[in-house]
Amino acid sequence: MAATTNTVTPKNILKRMVPTFLLAFLVLIMIGFVRDLQAIAGKIMDFNWSIFPLVILFTLFNYLALSLKYFGFRKYNGETHEI
């Protein structure tokens, strides 16, 4: 007697369950994102935008300091500055 294609095996069950669980997970992520989007928009509107240039300035300073540190370590180790 030949096996039919509707045979229930653990492999067949997993093949059907995994895409369903992934789709359900994606739906939950999207619901959470849309729900939080309203809260995030409210926070953005309440943000004190006058300090934004200062935040950008500190961020650029941090990147400059990291770059100097990186190239300093390369020079200390005898490496060239060629990238």
Salt bridges, closest charged atoms under 4 A:
GLU79 OE1 - ARG74 NE 3.35
